[in-house]
Amino acid sequence: MIDTNIYDCPISEQIGELKMMMADEHDKMILKAVQQVGIENDQESLVQAINSDRKRYEAAYKKGYADCEEHYKELLLQISKLAMEGR
């Protein structure tokens, strides 16, 4: 059995911190853009709304992908049945 813990990547912790910093900066940019168009909103509420929207989008994307996948599986089954009948 191979020990996968032999090498401890020295930057893995920094990568996680960098992702968090980038997400925070992204949220700040959105807040700034919203404020520039004259909409008053507190940062915490806006970030919560953005995160909620991201979760809904991700769920809808996964459902749409699964529905599409199911649709094409059905089409492929129909095609294979037609091919078998043609033999």
HTML snippet that shows the backbone in 3Dmol.js (N, CA, C, O; Angstrom):
<script src="https://3Dmol.org/build/3Dmol-min.js"></script>
<div id="view" style="width:600px;height:400px;position:relative"></div>
<script>
const pdb = `
ATOM      1  N   MET A   1       0.839  -1.183   0.000  1.00  0.00           N
ATOM      2  CA  MET A   1       0.000   0.000   0.000  1.00  0.00           C
ATOM      3  C   MET A   1       0.884   1.247   0.000  1.00  0.00           C
ATOM      4  O   MET A   1       1.875   1.315   0.727  1.00  0.00           O
ATOM      5  N   ILE A   2       0.517   2.229  -0.821  1.00  0.00           N
ATOM      6  CA  ILE A   2       1.300   3.449  -0.955  1.00  0.00           C
ATOM      7  C   ILE A   2       0.824   4.482   0.057  1.00  0.00           C
ATOM      8  O   ILE A   2      -0.373   4.734   0.198  1.00  0.00           O
ATOM      9  N   ASP A   3       1.780   5.072   0.755  1.00  0.00           N
ATOM     10  CA  ASP A   3       1.458   6.128   1.720  1.00  0.00           C
ATOM     11  C   ASP A   3       1.327   7.444   0.965  1.00  0.00           C
ATOM     12  O   ASP A   3       2.310   7.976   0.448  1.00  0.00           O
ATOM     13  N   THR A   4       0.106   7.961   0.907  1.00  0.00           N
ATOM     14  CA  THR A   4      -0.122   9.205   0.160  1.00  0.00           C
ATOM     15  C   THR A   4       0.174  10.445   0.997  1.00  0.00           C
ATOM     16  O   THR A   4       0.101  11.563   0.486  1.00  0.00           O
ATOM     17  N   ASN A   5       0.504  10.267   2.261  1.00  0.00           N
ATOM     18  CA  ASN A   5       0.791  11.398   3.135  1.00  0.00           C
ATOM     19  C   ASN A   5       2.278  11.705   3.233  1.00  0.00           C
ATOM     20  O   ASN A   5       2.703  12.441   4.124  1.00  0.00           O
ATOM     21  N   ILE A   6       3.057  11.158   2.340  1.00  0.00           N
ATOM     22  CA  ILE A   6       4.503  11.382   2.364  1.00  0.00           C
ATOM     23  C   ILE A   6       4.829  12.850   2.102  1.00  0.00           C
ATOM     24  O   ILE A   6       5.675  13.433   2.780  1.00  0.00           O
ATOM     25  N   TYR A   7       4.163  13.439   1.126  1.00  0.00           N
ATOM     26  CA  TYR A   7       4.457  14.826   0.753  1.00  0.00           C
ATOM     27  C   TYR A   7       3.329  15.728   1.234  1.00  0.00           C
ATOM     28  O   TYR A   7       2.169  15.561   0.858  1.00  0.00           O
ATOM     29  N   ASP A   8       3.693  16.669   2.059  1.00  0.00           N
ATOM     30  CA  ASP A   8       2.728  17.641   2.550  1.00  0.00           C
ATOM     31  C   ASP A   8       2.972  18.938   1.787  1.00  0.00           C
ATOM     32  O   ASP A   8       3.963  19.632   2.016  1.00  0.00           O
ATOM     33  N   CYS A   9       2.061  19.250   0.886  1.00  0.00           N
ATOM     34  CA  CYS A   9       2.215  20.436   0.040  1.00  0.00           C
ATOM     35  C   CYS A   9       2.250  21.698   0.904  1.00  0.00           C
ATOM     36  O   CYS A   9       1.297  21.965   1.636  1.00  0.00           O
ATOM     37  N   PRO A  10       3.319  22.469   0.831  1.00  0.00           N
ATOM     38  CA  PRO A  10       3.447  23.643   1.704  1.00  0.00           C
ATOM     39  C   PRO A  10       2.509  24.787   1.346  1.00  0.00           C
ATOM     40  O   PRO A  10       2.311  25.691   2.157  1.00  0.00           O
ATOM     41  N   ILE A  11       1.928  24.770   0.153  1.00  0.00           N
ATOM     42  CA  ILE A  11       1.064  25.893  -0.218  1.00  0.00           C
ATOM     43  C   ILE A  11      -0.413  25.560  -0.170  1.00  0.00           C
ATOM     44  O   ILE A  11      -1.243  26.419  -0.467  1.00  0.00           O
ATOM     45  N   SER A  12      -0.769  24.320   0.199  1.00  0.00           N
ATOM     46  CA  SER A  12      -2.185  23.947   0.190  1.00  0.00           C
ATOM     47  C   SER A  12      -3.000  24.817   1.140  1.00  0.00           C
ATOM     48  O   SER A  12      -4.131  25.186   0.823  1.00  0.00           O
ATOM     49  N   GLU A  13      -2.445  25.146   2.291  1.00  0.00           N
ATOM     50  CA  GLU A  13      -3.158  26.009   3.234  1.00  0.00           C
ATOM     51  C   GLU A  13      -3.302  27.420   2.656  1.00  0.00           C
ATOM     52  O   GLU A  13      -4.349  28.049   2.815  1.00  0.00           O
ATOM     53  N   GLN A  14      -2.267  27.914   1.995  1.00  0.00           N
ATOM     54  CA  GLN A  14      -2.322  29.243   1.393  1.00  0.00           C
ATOM     55  C   GLN A  14      -3.325  29.300   0.256  1.00  0.00           C
ATOM     56  O   GLN A  14      -3.946  30.339   0.028  1.00  0.00           O
ATOM     57  N   ILE A  15      -3.492  28.189  -0.463  1.00  0.00           N
ATOM     58  CA  ILE A  15      -4.468  28.157  -1.557  1.00  0.00           C
ATOM     59  C   ILE A  15      -5.867  28.336  -1.003  1.00  0.00           C
ATOM     60  O   ILE A  15      -6.666  29.086  -1.564  1.00  0.00           O
ATOM     61  N   GLY A  16      -6.173  27.653   0.099  1.00  0.00           N
ATOM     62  CA  GLY A  16      -7.472  27.817   0.735  1.00  0.00           C
ATOM     63  C   GLY A  16      -7.699  29.243   1.197  1.00  0.00           C
ATOM     64  O   GLY A  16      -8.789  29.793   1.036  1.00  0.00           O
ATOM     65  N   GLU A  17      -6.657  29.844   1.777  1.00  0.00           N
ATOM     66  CA  GLU A  17      -6.756  31.237   2.221  1.00  0.00           C
ATOM     67  C   GLU A  17      -6.948  32.162   1.029  1.00  0.00           C
ATOM     68  O   GLU A  17      -7.720  33.118   1.105  1.00  0.00           O
ATOM     69  N   LEU A  18      -6.258  31.890  -0.063  1.00  0.00           N
ATOM     70  CA  LEU A  18      -6.377  32.707  -1.269  1.00  0.00           C
ATOM     71  C   LEU A  18      -7.794  32.632  -1.833  1.00  0.00           C
ATOM     72  O   LEU A  18      -8.346  33.647  -2.258  1.00  0.00           O
ATOM     73  N   LYS A  19      -8.381  31.447  -1.840  1.00  0.00           N
ATOM     74  CA  LYS A  19      -9.757  31.302  -2.321  1.00  0.00           C
ATOM     75  C   LYS A  19     -10.713  32.124  -1.473  1.00  0.00           C
ATOM     76  O   LYS A  19     -11.616  32.775  -1.998  1.00  0.00           O
ATOM     77  N   MET A  20     -10.513  32.093  -0.148  1.00  0.00           N
ATOM     78  CA  MET A  20     -11.374  32.877   0.734  1.00  0.00           C
ATOM     79  C   MET A  20     -11.187  34.370   0.487  1.00  0.00           C
ATOM     80  O   MET A  20     -12.160  35.124   0.485  1.00  0.00           O
ATOM     81  N   MET A  21      -9.944  34.802   0.280  1.00  0.00           N
ATOM     82  CA  MET A  21      -9.676  36.213   0.012  1.00  0.00           C
ATOM     83  C   MET A  21     -10.319  36.639  -1.302  1.00  0.00           C
ATOM     84  O   MET A  21     -10.875  37.733  -1.399  1.00  0.00           O
ATOM     85  N   MET A  22     -10.243  35.775  -2.311  1.00  0.00           N
ATOM     86  CA  MET A  22     -10.836  36.099  -3.607  1.00  0.00           C
ATOM     87  C   MET A  22     -12.354  36.184  -3.501  1.00  0.00           C
ATOM     88  O   MET A  22     -12.966  37.063  -4.108  1.00  0.00           O
ATOM     89  N   ALA A  23     -12.971  35.282  -2.737  1.00  0.00           N
ATOM     90  CA  ALA A  23     -14.423  35.316  -2.550  1.00  0.00           C
ATOM     91  C   ALA A  23     -14.824  36.591  -1.813  1.00  0.00           C
ATOM     92  O   ALA A  23     -15.812  37.232  -2.173  1.00  0.00           O
ATOM     93  N   ASP A  24     -14.062  36.961  -0.785  1.00  0.00           N
ATOM     94  CA  ASP A  24     -14.350  38.194  -0.054  1.00  0.00           C
ATOM     95  C   ASP A  24     -14.222  39.415  -0.962  1.00  0.00           C
ATOM     96  O   ASP A  24     -15.060  40.316  -0.919  1.00  0.00           O
ATOM     97  N   GLU A  25     -13.175  39.442  -1.782  1.00  0.00           N
ATOM     98  CA  GLU A  25     -12.970  40.572  -2.694  1.00  0.00           C
ATOM     99  C   GLU A  25     -14.090  40.639  -3.727  1.00  0.00           C
ATOM    100  O   GLU A  25     -14.550  41.725  -4.081  1.00  0.00           O
ATOM    101  N   HIS A  26     -14.524  39.487  -4.207  1.00  0.00           N
ATOM    102  CA  HIS A  26     -15.627  39.429  -5.168  1.00  0.00           C
ATOM    103  C   HIS A  26     -16.891  40.016  -4.554  1.00  0.00           C
ATOM    104  O   HIS A  26     -17.589  40.813  -5.182  1.00  0.00           O
ATOM    105  N   ASP A  27     -17.180  39.609  -3.310  1.00  0.00           N
ATOM    106  CA  ASP A  27     -18.359  40.125  -2.623  1.00  0.00           C
ATOM    107  C   ASP A  27     -18.268  41.639  -2.425  1.00  0.00           C
ATOM    108  O   ASP A  27     -19.264  42.347  -2.572  1.00  0.00           O
ATOM    109  N   LYS A  28     -17.075  42.134  -2.093  1.00  0.00           N
ATOM    110  CA  LYS A  28     -16.882  43.578  -1.908  1.00  0.00           C
ATOM    111  C   LYS A  28     -17.107  44.330  -3.222  1.00  0.00           C
ATOM    112  O   LYS A  28     -17.686  45.417  -3.227  1.00  0.00           O
ATOM    113  N   MET A  29     -16.652  43.753  -4.329  1.00  0.00           N
ATOM    114  CA  MET A  29     -16.833  44.387  -5.637  1.00  0.00           C
ATOM    115  C   MET A  29     -18.311  44.467  -5.993  1.00  0.00           C
ATOM    116  O   MET A  29     -18.768  45.471  -6.539  1.00  0.00           O
ATOM    117  N   ILE A  30     -19.056  43.413  -5.687  1.00  0.00           N
ATOM    118  CA  ILE A  30     -20.499  43.417  -5.951  1.00  0.00           C
ATOM    119  C   ILE A  30     -21.173  44.481  -5.107  1.00  0.00           C
ATOM    120  O   ILE A  30     -22.011  45.228  -5.612  1.00  0.00           O
ATOM    121  N   LEU A  31     -20.820  44.565  -3.818  1.00  0.00           N
ATOM    122  CA  LEU A  31     -21.393  45.574  -2.933  1.00  0.00           C
ATOM    123  C   LEU A  31     -21.098  46.974  -3.461  1.00  0.00           C
ATOM    124  O   LEU A  31     -21.978  47.835  -3.464  1.00  0.00           O
ATOM    125  N   LYS A  32     -19.879  47.201  -3.901  1.00  0.00           N
ATOM    126  CA  LYS A  32     -19.491  48.511  -4.431  1.00  0.00           C
ATOM    127  C   LYS A  32     -20.306  48.845  -5.685  1.00  0.00           C
ATOM    128  O   LYS A  32     -20.773  49.973  -5.838  1.00  0.00           O
ATOM    129  N   ALA A  33     -20.478  47.873  -6.578  1.00  0.00           N
ATOM    130  CA  ALA A  33     -21.248  48.099  -7.801  1.00  0.00           C
ATOM    131  C   ALA A  33     -22.702  48.419  -7.479  1.00  0.00           C
ATOM    132  O   ALA A  33     -23.300  49.301  -8.096  1.00  0.00           O
ATOM    133  N   VAL A  34     -23.270  47.700  -6.511  1.00  0.00           N
ATOM    134  CA  VAL A  34     -24.655  47.950  -6.112  1.00  0.00           C
ATOM    135  C   VAL A  34     -24.799  49.354  -5.539  1.00  0.00           C
ATOM    136  O   VAL A  34     -25.760  50.062  -5.841  1.00  0.00           O
ATOM    137  N   GLN A  35     -23.842  49.750  -4.716  1.00  0.00           N
ATOM    138  CA  GLN A  35     -23.888  51.080  -4.116  1.00  0.00           C
ATOM    139  C   GLN A  35     -23.695  52.177  -5.166  1.00  0.00           C
ATOM    140  O   GLN A  35     -24.273  53.257  -5.034  1.00  0.00           O
ATOM    141  N   GLN A  36     -22.903  51.925  -6.198  1.00  0.00           N
ATOM    142  CA  GLN A  36     -22.657  52.913  -7.243  1.00  0.00           C
ATOM    143  C   GLN A  36     -23.917  53.230  -8.040  1.00  0.00           C
ATOM    144  O   GLN A  36     -24.066  54.345  -8.540  1.00  0.00           O
ATOM    145  N   VAL A  37     -24.816  52.274  -8.164  1.00  0.00           N
ATOM    146  CA  VAL A  37     -26.056  52.544  -8.889  1.00  0.00           C
ATOM    147  C   VAL A  37     -27.123  53.130  -7.978  1.00  0.00           C
ATOM    148  O   VAL A  37     -28.253  53.371  -8.404  1.00  0.00           O
ATOM    149  N   GLY A  38     -26.759  53.358  -6.729  1.00  0.00           N
ATOM    150  CA  GLY A  38     -27.646  54.061  -5.823  1.00  0.00           C
ATOM    151  C   GLY A  38     -28.528  53.197  -4.958  1.00  0.00           C
ATOM    152  O   GLY A  38     -29.468  53.699  -4.341  1.00  0.00           O
ATOM    153  N   ILE A  39     -28.252  51.928  -4.897  1.00  0.00           N
ATOM    154  CA  ILE A  39     -29.037  51.033  -4.048  1.00  0.00           C
ATOM    155  C   ILE A  39     -28.311  50.893  -2.723  1.00  0.00           C
ATOM    156  O   ILE A  39     -27.161  50.457  -2.675  1.00  0.00           O
ATOM    157  N   GLU A  40     -28.987  51.264  -1.656  1.00  0.00           N
ATOM    158  CA  GLU A  40     -28.396  51.143  -0.330  1.00  0.00           C
ATOM    159  C   GLU A  40     -28.667  49.747   0.214  1.00  0.00           C
ATOM    160  O   GLU A  40     -29.806  49.282   0.210  1.00  0.00           O
ATOM    161  N   ASN A  41     -27.638  49.097   0.670  1.00  0.00           N
ATOM    162  CA  ASN A  41     -27.770  47.754   1.205  1.00  0.00           C
ATOM    163  C   ASN A  41     -26.593  47.504   2.126  1.00  0.00           C
ATOM    164  O   ASN A  41     -25.482  47.964   1.861  1.00  0.00           O
ATOM    165  N   ASP A  42     -26.830  46.779   3.205  1.00  0.00           N
ATOM    166  CA  ASP A  42     -25.688  46.463   4.060  1.00  0.00           C
ATOM    167  C   ASP A  42     -24.980  45.229   3.515  1.00  0.00           C
ATOM    168  O   ASP A  42     -25.596  44.364   2.892  1.00  0.00           O
ATOM    169  N   GLN A  43     -23.684  45.166   3.760  1.00  0.00           N
ATOM    170  CA  GLN A  43     -22.849  44.135   3.159  1.00  0.00           C
ATOM    171  C   GLN A  43     -23.291  42.730   3.568  1.00  0.00           C
ATOM    172  O   GLN A  43     -23.334  41.835   2.724  1.00  0.00           O
ATOM    173  N   GLU A  44     -23.614  42.522   4.817  1.00  0.00           N
ATOM    174  CA  GLU A  44     -23.986  41.185   5.281  1.00  0.00           C
ATOM    175  C   GLU A  44     -25.235  40.672   4.574  1.00  0.00           C
ATOM    176  O   GLU A  44     -25.282  39.514   4.157  1.00  0.00           O
ATOM    177  N   SER A  45     -26.244  41.526   4.437  1.00  0.00           N
ATOM    178  CA  SER A  45     -27.475  41.110   3.759  1.00  0.00           C
ATOM    179  C   SER A  45     -27.221  40.801   2.288  1.00  0.00           C
ATOM    180  O   SER A  45     -27.752  39.832   1.746  1.00  0.00           O
ATOM    181  N   LEU A  46     -26.405  41.636   1.649  1.00  0.00           N
ATOM    182  CA  LEU A  46     -26.104  41.421   0.235  1.00  0.00           C
ATOM    183  C   LEU A  46     -25.324  40.130   0.030  1.00  0.00           C
ATOM    184  O   LEU A  46     -25.611  39.371  -0.895  1.00  0.00           O
ATOM    185  N   VAL A  47     -24.339  39.878   0.887  1.00  0.00           N
ATOM    186  CA  VAL A  47     -23.551  38.649   0.768  1.00  0.00           C
ATOM    187  C   VAL A  47     -24.444  37.433   0.992  1.00  0.00           C
ATOM    188  O   VAL A  47     -24.305  36.433   0.287  1.00  0.00           O
ATOM    189  N   GLN A  48     -25.354  37.497   1.958  1.00  0.00           N
ATOM    190  CA  GLN A  48     -26.286  36.395   2.185  1.00  0.00           C
ATOM    191  C   GLN A  48     -27.162  36.168   0.951  1.00  0.00           C
ATOM    192  O   GLN A  48     -27.407  35.027   0.562  1.00  0.00           O
ATOM    193  N   ALA A  49     -27.628  37.250   0.344  1.00  0.00           N
ATOM    194  CA  ALA A  49     -28.462  37.125  -0.850  1.00  0.00           C
ATOM    195  C   ALA A  49     -27.670  36.519  -2.010  1.00  0.00           C
ATOM    196  O   ALA A  49     -28.184  35.684  -2.754  1.00  0.00           O
ATOM    197  N   ILE A  50     -26.423  36.946  -2.155  1.00  0.00           N
ATOM    198  CA  ILE A  50     -25.572  36.411  -3.229  1.00  0.00           C
ATOM    199  C   ILE A  50     -25.329  34.920  -3.013  1.00  0.00           C
ATOM    200  O   ILE A  50     -25.442  34.128  -3.948  1.00  0.00           O
ATOM    201  N   ASN A  51     -24.998  34.541  -1.793  1.00  0.00           N
ATOM    202  CA  ASN A  51     -24.749  33.122  -1.497  1.00  0.00           C
ATOM    203  C   ASN A  51     -26.007  32.286  -1.700  1.00  0.00           C
ATOM    204  O   ASN A  51     -25.935  31.170  -2.215  1.00  0.00           O
ATOM    205  N   SER A  52     -27.150  32.813  -1.303  1.00  0.00           N
ATOM    206  CA  SER A  52     -28.419  32.110  -1.511  1.00  0.00           C
ATOM    207  C   SER A  52     -28.681  31.936  -3.001  1.00  0.00           C
ATOM    208  O   SER A  52     -29.105  30.869  -3.445  1.00  0.00           O
ATOM    209  N   ASP A  53     -28.426  32.986  -3.765  1.00  0.00           N
ATOM    210  CA  ASP A  53     -28.632  32.924  -5.207  1.00  0.00           C
ATOM    211  C   ASP A  53     -27.692  31.908  -5.844  1.00  0.00           C
ATOM    212  O   ASP A  53     -28.095  31.167  -6.741  1.00  0.00           O
ATOM    213  N   ARG A  54     -26.435  31.867  -5.385  1.00  0.00           N
ATOM    214  CA  ARG A  54     -25.476  30.892  -5.904  1.00  0.00           C
ATOM    215  C   ARG A  54     -25.972  29.474  -5.652  1.00  0.00           C
ATOM    216  O   ARG A  54     -25.885  28.618  -6.532  1.00  0.00           O
ATOM    217  N   LYS A  55     -26.491  29.224  -4.451  1.00  0.00           N
ATOM    218  CA  LYS A  55     -26.979  27.884  -4.107  1.00  0.00           C
ATOM    219  C   LYS A  55     -28.170  27.503  -4.976  1.00  0.00           C
ATOM    220  O   LYS A  55     -28.256  26.370  -5.450  1.00  0.00           O
ATOM    221  N   ARG A  56     -29.091  28.442  -5.188  1.00  0.00           N
ATOM    222  CA  ARG A  56     -30.259  28.160  -6.035  1.00  0.00           C
ATOM    223  C   ARG A  56     -29.822  27.908  -7.473  1.00  0.00           C
ATOM    224  O   ARG A  56     -30.335  27.001  -8.129  1.00  0.00           O
ATOM    225  N   TYR A  57     -28.879  28.703  -7.964  1.00  0.00           N
ATOM    226  CA  TYR A  57     -28.382  28.518  -9.327  1.00  0.00           C
ATOM    227  C   TYR A  57     -27.736  27.146  -9.467  1.00  0.00           C
ATOM    228  O   TYR A  57     -27.989  26.433 -10.437  1.00  0.00           O
ATOM    229  N   GLU A  58     -26.901  26.777  -8.500  1.00  0.00           N
ATOM    230  CA  GLU A  58     -26.215  25.491  -8.560  1.00  0.00           C
ATOM    231  C   GLU A  58     -27.215  24.340  -8.545  1.00  0.00           C
ATOM    232  O   GLU A  58     -27.062  23.373  -9.291  1.00  0.00           O
ATOM    233  N   ALA A  59     -28.238  24.441  -7.698  1.00  0.00           N
ATOM    234  CA  ALA A  59     -29.260  23.390  -7.634  1.00  0.00           C
ATOM    235  C   ALA A  59     -30.024  23.299  -8.952  1.00  0.00           C
ATOM    236  O   ALA A  59     -30.283  22.200  -9.443  1.00  0.00           O
ATOM    237  N   ALA A  60     -30.383  24.433  -9.520  1.00  0.00           N
ATOM    238  CA  ALA A  60     -31.110  24.443 -10.792  1.00  0.00           C
ATOM    239  C   ALA A  60     -30.236  23.898 -11.918  1.00  0.00           C
ATOM    240  O   ALA A  60     -30.723  23.175 -12.789  1.00  0.00           O
ATOM    241  N   TYR A  61     -28.951  24.241 -11.904  1.00  0.00           N
ATOM    242  CA  TYR A  61     -28.029  23.739 -12.921  1.00  0.00           C
ATOM    243  C   TYR A  61     -27.932  22.215 -12.838  1.00  0.00           C
ATOM    244  O   TYR A  61     -28.016  21.521 -13.851  1.00  0.00           O
ATOM    245  N   LYS A  62     -27.753  21.702 -11.606  1.00  0.00           N
ATOM    246  CA  LYS A  62     -27.637  20.249 -11.438  1.00  0.00           C
ATOM    247  C   LYS A  62     -28.911  19.538 -11.888  1.00  0.00           C
ATOM    248  O   LYS A  62     -28.843  18.484 -12.522  1.00  0.00           O
ATOM    249  N   LYS A  63     -30.076  20.109 -11.563  1.00  0.00           N
ATOM    250  CA  LYS A  63     -31.336  19.505 -11.977  1.00  0.00           C
ATOM    251  C   LYS A  63     -31.477  19.530 -13.494  1.00  0.00           C
ATOM    252  O   LYS A  63     -31.871  18.533 -14.098  1.00  0.00           O
ATOM    253  N   GLY A  64     -31.158  20.657 -14.107  1.00  0.00           N
ATOM    254  CA  GLY A  64     -31.230  20.757 -15.562  1.00  0.00           C
ATOM    255  C   GLY A  64     -30.290  19.784 -16.243  1.00  0.00           C
ATOM    256  O   GLY A  64     -30.650  19.165 -17.244  1.00  0.00           O
ATOM    257  N   TYR A  65     -29.090  19.645 -15.707  1.00  0.00           N
ATOM    258  CA  TYR A  65     -28.114  18.717 -16.263  1.00  0.00           C
ATOM    259  C   TYR A  65     -28.622  17.281 -16.153  1.00  0.00           C
ATOM    260  O   TYR A  65     -28.539  16.504 -17.105  1.00  0.00           O
ATOM    261  N   ALA A  66     -29.149  16.940 -14.973  1.00  0.00           N
ATOM    262  CA  ALA A  66     -29.672  15.583 -14.770  1.00  0.00           C
ATOM    263  C   ALA A  66     -30.859  15.313 -15.689  1.00  0.00           C
ATOM    264  O   ALA A  66     -30.974  14.221 -16.246  1.00  0.00           O
ATOM    265  N   ASP A  67     -31.746  16.304 -15.852  1.00  0.00           N
ATOM    266  CA  ASP A  67     -32.894  16.137 -16.749  1.00  0.00           C
ATOM    267  C   ASP A  67     -32.435  15.916 -18.184  1.00  0.00           C
ATOM    268  O   ASP A  67     -32.963  15.060 -18.893  1.00  0.00           O
ATOM    269  N   CYS A  68     -31.457  16.690 -18.597  1.00  0.00           N
ATOM    270  CA  CYS A  68     -30.922  16.565 -19.962  1.00  0.00           C
ATOM    271  C   CYS A  68     -30.265  15.196 -20.139  1.00  0.00           C
ATOM    272  O   CYS A  68     -30.447  14.535 -21.162  1.00  0.00           O
ATOM    273  N   GLU A  69     -29.515  14.791 -19.149  1.00  0.00           N
ATOM    274  CA  GLU A  69     -28.851  13.489 -19.208  1.00  0.00           C
ATOM    275  C   GLU A  69     -29.886  12.365 -19.330  1.00  0.00           C
ATOM    276  O   GLU A  69     -29.712  11.440 -20.123  1.00  0.00           O
ATOM    277  N   GLU A  70     -30.948  12.450 -18.549  1.00  0.00           N
ATOM    278  CA  GLU A  70     -32.016  11.447 -18.601  1.00  0.00           C
ATOM    279  C   GLU A  70     -32.691  11.433 -19.972  1.00  0.00           C
ATOM    280  O   GLU A  70     -32.973  10.369 -20.523  1.00  0.00           O
ATOM    281  N   HIS A  71     -32.945  12.611 -20.510  1.00  0.00           N
ATOM    282  CA  HIS A  71     -33.580  12.727 -21.827  1.00  0.00           C
ATOM    283  C   HIS A  71     -32.725  12.035 -22.893  1.00  0.00           C
ATOM    284  O   HIS A  71     -33.241  11.278 -23.714  1.00  0.00           O
ATOM    285  N   TYR A  72     -31.409  12.300 -22.873  1.00  0.00           N
ATOM    286  CA  TYR A  72     -30.550  11.710 -23.885  1.00  0.00           C
ATOM    287  C   TYR A  72     -30.345  10.221 -23.676  1.00  0.00           C
ATOM    288  O   TYR A  72     -30.122   9.492 -24.643  1.00  0.00           O
ATOM    289  N   LYS A  73     -30.415   9.750 -22.435  1.00  0.00           N
ATOM    290  CA  LYS A  73     -30.362   8.306 -22.197  1.00  0.00           C
ATOM    291  C   LYS A  73     -31.565   7.635 -22.850  1.00  0.00           C
ATOM    292  O   LYS A  73     -31.441   6.586 -23.482  1.00  0.00           O
ATOM    293  N   GLU A  74     -32.734   8.259 -22.688  1.00  0.00           N
ATOM    294  CA  GLU A  74     -33.944   7.710 -23.303  1.00  0.00           C
ATOM    295  C   GLU A  74     -33.820   7.706 -24.824  1.00  0.00           C
ATOM    296  O   GLU A  74     -34.193   6.730 -25.475  1.00  0.00           O
ATOM    297  N   LEU A  75     -33.301   8.783 -25.386  1.00  0.00           N
ATOM    298  CA  LEU A  75     -33.118   8.828 -26.841  1.00  0.00           C
ATOM    299  C   LEU A  75     -32.144   7.758 -27.317  1.00  0.00           C
ATOM    300  O   LEU A  75     -32.379   7.116 -28.341  1.00  0.00           O
ATOM    301  N   LEU A  76     -31.056   7.564 -26.582  1.00  0.00           N
ATOM    302  CA  LEU A  76     -30.085   6.547 -26.967  1.00  0.00           C
ATOM    303  C   LEU A  76     -30.687   5.141 -26.881  1.00  0.00           C
ATOM    304  O   LEU A  76     -30.387   4.284 -27.711  1.00  0.00           O
ATOM    305  N   LEU A  77     -31.524   4.911 -25.887  1.00  0.00           N
ATOM    306  CA  LEU A  77     -32.201   3.618 -25.792  1.00  0.00           C
ATOM    307  C   LEU A  77     -33.115   3.397 -26.986  1.00  0.00           C
ATOM    308  O   LEU A  77     -33.155   2.301 -27.544  1.00  0.00           O
ATOM    309  N   GLN A  78     -33.853   4.436 -27.382  1.00  0.00           N
ATOM    310  CA  GLN A  78     -34.731   4.326 -28.544  1.00  0.00           C
ATOM    311  C   GLN A  78     -33.924   4.055 -29.808  1.00  0.00           C
ATOM    312  O   GLN A  78     -34.323   3.250 -30.649  1.00  0.00           O
ATOM    313  N   ILE A  79     -32.801   4.726 -29.933  1.00  0.00           N
ATOM    314  CA  ILE A  79     -31.944   4.531 -31.109  1.00  0.00           C
ATOM    315  C   ILE A  79     -31.400   3.107 -31.133  1.00  0.00           C
ATOM    316  O   ILE A  79     -31.377   2.462 -32.182  1.00  0.00           O
ATOM    317  N   SER A  80     -30.962   2.617 -29.968  1.00  0.00           N
ATOM    318  CA  SER A  80     -30.409   1.252 -29.951  1.00  0.00           C
ATOM    319  C   SER A  80     -31.488   0.220 -30.246  1.00  0.00           C
ATOM    320  O   SER A  80     -31.213  -0.789 -30.895  1.00  0.00           O
ATOM    321  N   LYS A  81     -32.736   0.459 -29.772  1.00  0.00           N
ATOM    322  CA  LYS A  81     -33.836  -0.462 -30.099  1.00  0.00           C
ATOM    323  C   LYS A  81     -34.121  -0.456 -31.591  1.00  0.00           C
ATOM    324  O   LYS A  81     -34.358  -1.509 -32.183  1.00  0.00           O
ATOM    325  N   LEU A  82     -34.100   0.725 -32.206  1.00  0.00           N
ATOM    326  CA  LEU A  82     -34.318   0.809 -33.649  1.00  0.00           C
ATOM    327  C   LEU A  82     -33.200   0.111 -34.411  1.00  0.00           C
ATOM    328  O   LEU A  82     -33.442  -0.553 -35.419  1.00  0.00           O
ATOM    329  N   ALA A  83     -31.990   0.266 -33.929  1.00  0.00           N
ATOM    330  CA  ALA A  83     -30.855  -0.387 -34.591  1.00  0.00           C
ATOM    331  C   ALA A  83     -30.956  -1.897 -34.488  1.00  0.00           C
ATOM    332  O   ALA A  83     -30.643  -2.608 -35.443  1.00  0.00           O
ATOM    333  N   MET A  84     -31.390  -2.395 -33.332  1.00  0.00           N
ATOM    334  CA  MET A  84     -31.531  -3.830 -33.137  1.00  0.00           C
ATOM    335  C   MET A  84     -32.663  -4.374 -34.025  1.00  0.00           C
ATOM    336  O   MET A  84     -32.557  -5.486 -34.543  1.00  0.00           O
ATOM    337  N   GLU A  85     -33.728  -3.610 -34.200  1.00  0.00           N
ATOM    338  CA  GLU A  85     -34.841  -4.036 -35.042  1.00  0.00           C
ATOM    339  C   GLU A  85     -34.431  -4.076 -36.512  1.00  0.00           C
ATOM    340  O   GLU A  85     -34.942  -4.882 -37.289  1.00  0.00           O
ATOM    341  N   GLY A  86     -33.511  -3.202 -36.879  1.00  0.00           N
ATOM    342  CA  GLY A  86     -33.061  -3.146 -38.269  1.00  0.00           C
ATOM    343  C   GLY A  86     -32.111  -4.260 -38.652  1.00  0.00           C
ATOM    344  O   GLY A  86     -31.810  -4.423 -39.835  1.00  0.00           O
ATOM    345  N   ARG A  87     -31.644  -5.010 -37.720  1.00  0.00           N
ATOM    346  CA  ARG A  87     -30.682  -6.082 -38.019  1.00  0.00           C
ATOM    347  C   ARG A  87     -31.348  -7.273 -38.567  1.00  0.00           C
ATOM    348  O   ARG A  87     -30.685  -8.265 -38.871  1.00  0.00           O
TER     349      ARG A  87
END
`;
const viewer = $3Dmol.createViewer("view");
viewer.addModel(pdb, "pdb");
viewer.setStyle({}, {cartoon: {color: "spectrum"}});
viewer.zoomTo();
viewer.render();
</script>
